[in-house]
Amino acid sequence: MNQLSWASQAHVEQDLILSRSLVELFANPLVSELVALR
């Protein structure tokens, strides 16, 4: 499997930024108890 899921490098960067933001957000105990994502 040698296909990319992203159309451009900008999409890769955006995905990494969003992923890291979610990690930081859910590192907060209050947020992790009150918020759910699906």
GUVEXBA-384753 format. One record per atom (N, C-alpha, C): residue in three letters; y, z, x. Coordinates in steps of 0.2 Angstrom, whole numbers, plus 5000, padded with zeros to 4 digits. Each point is the difference from the previous one (the first is absolute). Layout:
BEGIN
+------+------+------+------+
| bado |    y |    z |    x |
+------+------+------+------+
|  ala |    Y |    Z |    X |
...
+------+------+------+------+
# end
This chain:
BEGIN
+------+------+------+------+
| bado |    y |    z |    x |
+------+------+------+------+
|  met | 4994 | 5000 | 5004 |
|  met | 5006 | 5000 | 4996 |
|  met | 5006 | 5000 | 5004 |
|  asn | 5004 | 4994 | 5001 |
|  asn | 5005 | 5000 | 5004 |
|  asn | 5007 | 4998 | 4996 |
|  gln | 5000 | 5002 | 4994 |
|  gln | 5006 | 4998 | 4996 |
|  gln | 5005 | 5006 | 5000 |
|  leu | 5006 | 4999 | 5000 |
|  leu | 5005 | 5005 | 4999 |
|  leu | 5002 | 5000 | 4992 |
|  ser | 5001 | 5007 | 4998 |
|  ser | 5002 | 5001 | 4993 |
|  ser | 5008 | 4999 | 4999 |
|  trp | 5003 | 4999 | 5005 |
|  trp | 5008 | 5000 | 5000 |
|  trp | 5002 | 4992 | 5001 |
|  ala | 5005 | 4998 | 4997 |
|  ala | 5003 | 4994 | 5000 |
|  ala | 5004 | 4999 | 5007 |
|  ser | 5003 | 5005 | 5002 |
|  ser | 5004 | 5000 | 5006 |
|  ser | 5000 | 5006 | 5004 |
|  gln | 5003 | 5000 | 5006 |
|  gln | 5000 | 5007 | 5004 |
|  gln | 5005 | 5005 | 4996 |
|  ala | 5005 | 4997 | 4997 |
|  ala | 5005 | 5005 | 4996 |
|  ala | 4996 | 5004 | 4995 |
|  his | 4995 | 4997 | 4997 |
|  his | 4996 | 5003 | 4995 |
|  his | 4995 | 5006 | 5003 |
|  val | 4998 | 4998 | 5006 |
|  val | 4996 | 5005 | 5004 |
|  val | 5005 | 5006 | 5002 |
|  glu | 5006 | 4999 | 5002 |
|  glu | 5004 | 5005 | 5001 |
|  glu | 5002 | 5004 | 4994 |
|  gln | 5001 | 4997 | 4995 |
|  gln | 5002 | 5003 | 4993 |
|  gln | 4994 | 5005 | 4998 |
|  asp | 4994 | 4997 | 5001 |
|  asp | 4994 | 5004 | 4998 |
|  asp | 4999 | 5007 | 5005 |
|  leu | 5002 | 4999 | 5006 |
|  leu | 4999 | 5005 | 5005 |
|  leu | 5006 | 5006 | 4998 |
|  ile | 5006 | 4997 | 4998 |
|  ile | 5005 | 5005 | 4998 |
|  ile | 4998 | 5004 | 4994 |
|  leu | 4998 | 4996 | 4995 |
|  leu | 4998 | 5004 | 4994 |
|  leu | 4994 | 5005 | 5001 |
|  ser | 4995 | 4998 | 5004 |
|  ser | 4995 | 5004 | 5001 |
|  ser | 5002 | 5006 | 5004 |
|  arg | 5004 | 5000 | 5005 |
|  arg | 5003 | 5005 | 5003 |
|  arg | 5004 | 5005 | 4996 |
|  ser | 5004 | 4997 | 4996 |
|  ser | 5004 | 5004 | 4995 |
|  ser | 4996 | 5004 | 4995 |
|  leu | 4994 | 4997 | 4998 |
|  leu | 4996 | 5004 | 4996 |
|  leu | 4997 | 5006 | 5003 |
|  val | 4998 | 4999 | 5006 |
|  val | 4997 | 5005 | 5004 |
|  val | 5005 | 5006 | 5001 |
|  glu | 5006 | 4998 | 5002 |
|  glu | 5005 | 5005 | 5000 |
|  glu | 5002 | 5004 | 4994 |
|  leu | 5000 | 4996 | 4994 |
|  leu | 5001 | 5003 | 4994 |
|  leu | 4995 | 5005 | 4998 |
|  phe | 4994 | 4998 | 5001 |
|  phe | 4994 | 5004 | 4997 |
|  phe | 4998 | 5006 | 5006 |
|  ala | 5004 | 5000 | 5005 |
|  ala | 4999 | 5005 | 5005 |
|  ala | 5003 | 5007 | 4997 |
|  asn | 5005 | 4999 | 4995 |
|  asn | 5003 | 5005 | 4997 |
|  asn | 4995 | 5003 | 4995 |
|  pro | 4999 | 5007 | 5001 |
|  pro | 4995 | 5003 | 4995 |
|  pro | 5002 | 4999 | 4993 |
|  leu | 5006 | 5001 | 4998 |
|  leu | 5002 | 5000 | 4993 |
|  leu | 4999 | 4993 | 4997 |
|  val | 5002 | 4995 | 5004 |
|  val | 4999 | 4993 | 4998 |
|  val | 4993 | 4999 | 4999 |
|  ser | 4996 | 5002 | 5005 |
|  ser | 4993 | 4998 | 4999 |
|  ser | 4996 | 5003 | 4994 |
|  glu | 5003 | 5006 | 4998 |
|  glu | 4997 | 5003 | 4994 |
|  glu | 5003 | 4997 | 4994 |
|  leu | 5006 | 4998 | 5000 |
|  leu | 5003 | 4997 | 4993 |
|  leu | 5000 | 4993 | 4999 |
|  val | 4998 | 4996 | 5005 |
|  val | 5001 | 4993 | 5000 |
|  val | 4993 | 4997 | 5001 |
|  ala | 4998 | 4995 | 4996 |
|  ala | 4994 | 4996 | 5001 |
|  ala | 5001 | 4992 | 5000 |
|  leu | 4997 | 4997 | 5004 |
|  leu | 5000 | 4993 | 5000 |
|  leu | 4993 | 4997 | 4999 |
|  arg | 5001 | 4994 | 4997 |
|  arg | 4993 | 4996 | 4999 |
|  arg | 5001 | 4993 | 5002 |
+------+------+------+------+
# end
